[in-house]
Amino acid sequence: MKEQVTLDRFEIRLSGLGGQGILTLGKLLGHALALGHGYQVTQTQSYGPEARGGSSRADLVVSSHPISYPKTERLDFLVALSQEACNSYHHLLKKSGVLLVDTGLVKQTPTNVFLGLPFTKLALERVKVPQAMNTVVLGAVTFLMPFAKRDVMRKSLLANLPEKIHKVNLKAFALGYDQARRLLTQPIALWSGEDESAAKRGDMNLTDIMVED
């Protein structure tokens, strides 16, 4: 089990399109990190005018200390589930930040240093419920964030989703977690500054664990 990690400030952006469940994903993650893990958490969100197909994002700032500014400025972790989201937000990543994409939907990344899983394809083919894609992402994100505990995330999922869809979402969550553990190898590293060289950060190692579609 992961140990409790002291965080100064960790900024997350979950981004994609309307209809992908981005806002629900942000709610589940924020609930678990605040109530389950005991962190200070702020959450903001934005979505386009269309219910489906417009841009959508949810931002979280996570800290062990009181948060003086609630909005994201320099991202530690960017989850991009559409090409547009990847293109629009990649420049906000810190030098030590990590990019996670849906490899089925993001065909061109601004950098060759990224992590990826075919989240949409996994939800469709393995869970048989496309709408559970965001919970597959939650499972992968839980594995990748070194301060996120699997059992706490599961409890947040059960507490926030209707009982009738618990079973399918638990399956999706487990699939995302296991795929990340098997194919992405290890959680991301936490860095206290932005002056580390690429070699020190281990950026090149990320290319060794990129996932095939």
N, C-alpha and C positions, 0 to 999 in steps of 0.2 A: 504494500500500500504506500502511496506517495505521502511524504511527510509534509507538514504545514510549512509553507515557504513565506518568508517575509518579503513583501513587495513594496518598493518605493512608489512606482507608478507604472502600470502596464496598460497600454492602449490597444484596443481591438476594434477592427471594423469588419462587419459581416455585410457583404454586398452582393447584389445580383439584380434579379428582375421581380416585378410583382407576380405573385402566384407561386414563387419558390419557397414561401414560408420564412422569409428573412426575419420579419418582425417577431414571429413566434420563436424562432431560433434565438433571437436576442433576449426575449423574455425568459426563456428556459435557462439560458446561460447566466443571465443577470440574477435570477432568483436563486440559482444554485450557489453562485459565488458569494452572494450577500448573506442569505439565510443559512445555507448549508455549510459554507466554508468560513464564514465570519469576516469576510473582507468588506471594506468600504467600496461601494460600487455606484457609479452614475451611469445612466443609460439615456441616450438620445436617439431619435430615429427620423428618417425621411423617406418619402415615397412619392412616385410620380402620380400624375392625374389619372392614369389608367389603372383599373383594378388588377389587370394582368398584363404583363408585357412592359410596363413602365419601370423606371429605375426604382430600386428599393435598397435601403441600408439601415443598419442598426449599429450604433457605436457604444462601446463600453469602456469606461476607465476604472481600473481595479487597483486598489492599494490597501496596504495594511494600516495606513494612516489617513486622517481626514483629507479629503480631496478639495483643494482650493479652487481649481478650475474644472468644471464638469465636462467640457467638450474635448474631443480628441484633437491633437495638433500634429504629433509625430508618431506614426503607428509602429507598434511592436509586432503586430500580427494582423495581416490582411487576408481575409477569406473572400475570394472573388469567384462568384458562381456564374458569371457571364463575361463575354469578351469586353463589353462596354465598361463594366465595373473594373476589370483588370486595367484597362487602358486609362481610366479616369483617376484611379486612386493609387496606382503603384508609386507615383512620385512622392507620396506622403509617408512611405515606409522609411524608418530609420535605416542607417547603413547595416545595423545588426538585425533589422526586422525580417520576418519570415512571411513569404507569400504562399498561400495554399489555394489551388484552383481546382475547378471541375475540368478534368482533362478532355471530357467529351464536348464541352461548350467553349472552352478557352483554347483556341488553336494556336494563337500567337501571343507569347508573353514578352514584356519589355526586357526581360532578362532570362538567361538560361539557368539561373539559380532560383529554383522554386520547388515546392512540393505539390504533388497532384494525385488525385484519385478520381475515377469516373463516377461521381456521386449519383448523377441522374440515371445512368445506366444500371448502377447497382440497385437503386430503388425500384426500377422498372423490372429488371430481370431476376433479381434475387429476393426482393421483398414482395414484388407483384403489385406494389402500390406506389405510383409515381409521387403522390403527395407526401410520402414519408421521406423524401430526399433530404429535407432539412434535418431530420433526426439521424440519418446516416452521417451527415456533416457533424452533428453534435457529438456523435460517438468518436469520430476522427479527431475533432478538436479537443475532446476530453483526453485522449491519449497524448496528443501533441503538447498540450499545455502542462508543464511540469508541476503546477500547483493545483490542478484539477483532479478531484478524486472520483473514480468511476461510480462508486456506490451512492455518493451524494448527488451526482448528476442524474442517476436513475430515479432517485427519490423526487428530484425536482420535476422530472418528466411526468411521473405518476401524479404529482400534486397539481400540475398545471394543465394536463390534457384530460379530456373526457374519458371515463372508464371504458367505454365501448371501443376505443382505439388504443388502449394500453398495450394489448398483446402485439399488434403489428408494429407499434413504435418501439417497444422493447426489442423486438427482432431487428428493426432498422438500426437502433442505437448499438446493439451488440455487433452487427455487421460492420458498421463504420469503425468502431473501436478495434475490432479484430483485423480488419483490412489495413488500418493505419499501423497497428503493431507488427503485422507481418510484412508489409511492403515499405513502410516509411521508417522502420527499424527502431527509432528512439525519439523521445520527446525533444522539443526544441530547447536550446540553451537560453538562459537568461543572462543578459549583459547589462552592466551598470553604466556603461558609457558608449559613445559612438566613435571612439578613436581607434578601435581595434582594426587591424588590417584584415583583409579577406582571408589570409592564411590563418591568422589567429582565431577568427570567427568560425573557421571551418566551412566557409561557403562552398568550396569545391566539393566537400563531402555530400552536400545536398544533391548535387547532380547525379551522384551514384545511386540515389534512392528514389529517383523520379519513376513514375509508374506508367506503364504502357496502357493505352486504351483497350 
